[in-house]
Amino acid sequence: MTPTQIAALVGCAVLVFWAVGAYNRLIGLREDIAKAFLAVDAQAQHRHALLLQWAGAIQAAVGQAPALYEAALEACSALQSAREGLRERPSALSATSHWRLAEQALAVARQHLQAEWPAPQQHGLEITALVDQLSVADSTLAYAGSQFNAATEAYNQAIHQFPTRLVAAAFGFQVAGTL
């Protein structure tokens, strides 16, 4: 073999090893997104159960706003559906978009239902305890969401770096969405 052929083989080997390393890095970063979603998923499920209890307790206390109660239940259901989509593909941009829209709809439904509460002195201990638990659940979910977003940002930065961008394009890695 000539020195030129050896240099070409070494260059090709380095290029192949680099491409394999870049591919494995992207796979690892995408798996980090999936791992971060596990915490979001668990917290969302916990908050969902609390929201159902809270909405039911408010409806029982107020008893006159079934449309608002139904809107809150529909928003909870939409968020559960978005959660299922994210569970299948945590790095899918469309799934995170559905999540954000469902979260916004839920926030509006919660505000409307909360506006129908009786005066604070009329709140039962059950509703007050549920509100406190929901506050903690909202904060915990927000933290889990920030961890998910950090993993997503690391993945997206890797996709946009040159020359990893070439491997990402060749193997169909796409930008992931944030919550």
N, C-alpha and C positions, 0 to 999 in steps of 0.2 A: 504494500500500500504506500501510496505517496503521502507526503506530509499534507498536501491539500485535501486528499480524501479523508485522512485522519481528522483534520481540523473540521471538515464538513460533518463527519460522523459525530464528533464531540459536540459541535454546535447543534446538531439535530437532537442529540441525547439531552443536552441542557434544555432545549426548547420543549421537548416532550416532558421532562421532569418538572419544568416550570408549569406547563399547562395542567399536569396532573395535580400539582400542588395548589394551583389557583382554583381548579375545579373542587378539590376537597375542602378548601377554605370556604368557598361559596356554599357547599353542602352543609358544612358545619355551622355557618352563620344562619342558614335557613332553618336548621334544626334548633338553634338557639331561639329563634322566633317561636317555633312550636313549643319549646319548653317554657318560654315566658308566657305563652297563651294558657298553659295549664293553670297558672295562678289566677289569671283573669277569668278563666272558665269557672274555677271553683268559687271565686268571690262573686261572680255574676249569679251563679246558681244560689248561693247563700242569700244575696240581696233580693233575688227574685222571690224566694220563699217569704222573706220579711215583707216585701212589697205587697204580696197577696194578703198576708195577715193584716197589714196596715190598712189597705184599701177596704178589706172586709170590716175591720173595726170601725173605720170612719163611716162606712155606709150604714152600719148598724147604729152608730151614734147619731148620724144626721137623718138617715132614712128617707130623704127627699130628693136625692140627686142621683137617680139610677143611671142617667146618661153619662154623668161624669165618672161614675164607678165603672161603667162599661168601657168608657174611653181609656181609663187607666188599665183595665184588664187587656184591652186590645193592644195598648202600647207595650205592656209586659209580654204579651204573646209575640208581637213583632220583634222585640229584643231577643226573645228565646229563639225565634227563627233565625235571626242574624247570628246568634251565638252558635247555632248548629252549623251554619255555613262557614263560620270561622273555625269551628272544630275540625271540619273536613280539610280546609286549606288555610291555615293561619296566615300565610304570607300573601294571600290573594287580595289584590287591590279592591276588587268589587265587593268582597266580603267585609272588608273594613269600612268601606263606604256605607254599606247597609247597616253596620253596627252604629256608626256615627249618627245616621239618620234616625235609627230606632231609639238611640239614647236621647236625641233632641226631642222626639215625640213623647218619650216617657217623661222627660223633665217638664214639658208643657202640661201633660196630663196630671202629673203630681201637683203642680202649682194650682191647677184648676180644682182638683179634689181637695187640696189643703185649704183653699179659700172658703170651702163650705164647712170647715170645722166649726164646732160651737166655740164659744168664748173659752180662753185658756182655763178659767176656773172650773169649767164644766167638763174638761177632758178627764177621762178615766185614767187610772194608773196604767191600764193595758196600752192605751194609745200613746201615753207619754213614754213608756218603756220601749214601745216599738219605734217611736221617733228617735230616741237615743240610739237604739240598735241600728236603725237605718243610717243615721249619721256616721256611725263607726263603719258600717258596711260600705257606704259611699266613699269614705276616706280610704279604706283598704283597697277598694276596687280602683280608685284613682291611682294609688301607688302601684298596684299591679299593672295598670294600664301604662304608667310611665316607664316601668321596666320593659314592657312589651315594646313600647315606642323606641326605647333606647336600643333594643336588639334589632328592631326594624331599621333604624337609622344606620347602625353599623353595617348591616347587610346592604342597604342601598348605597352607602358610600363605597363599599367594596365593588359593587356592580359598576359604578361610574368611574372607577380608577382605571387608568390605562397602564398596562395592557390587559388587565383582568377583564376589562370591558369586551375584549375579543372572545375570551372563553365564555363569558356570560351570554353573548349574542349567539355563539356557536351552539351552546347547549340549552338555549331557551330560558335562561334565568331572567325573570322580570322584576321590576320594581315592586316592592311590597308597600302596603298602605299602613298608616298609623291609625290608632284609635282616637 
